[in-house]
Amino acid sequence: MDKWKPSRTEFYEAAAAMGYYGTDEGGLSGIKDNTRKFWEDIFVKKICSPFVESALEKRKKLRILDIGAGAGDGYDILTHIPPINPISTDLKHFLMEESEVEKYLGIELSQSLISKGRKRFRKSPNAVFEYG
């Protein structure tokens, strides 16, 4: 009897087909469940915040490489970090605006997630998704 071996991206392909990627819907289940939305994403923003701020002080625009990019949630997280000191930010809504991203390169195994990412960020010419 042959043993069943899933492909490397089979489960991601199924999740993408069911609409779990590329959406901001919260709730008790799914990719953007309440734990992710109200804990994990906020934690990542807090950790990345000083590094993004430091990098922006050295460069006007950043180049971002996201390995295992999925449908581009990392791009959303990095461009939606609240300012560390809102009073000194000249009314910027976020620490890094999309205009400060020179290039975002998302590398992903799942062709479905690459397609979702390309569709989500079709109006962001600096966001590129590639297979790898």
Secondary structure, 3 states (H helix, E strand, C coil): CCCCCCCCCHHHHHHHHCCCCCCCCCCCCCCCCHHHHHHHHHHHHHHHHHHHHHHHHHCCCEEEEEECCCCCHHHHHHCCCCCCCHHHCCCCCCCCCHHHEEEEEEEECCHHHHHHHHHHCCCCCCEEEEEC
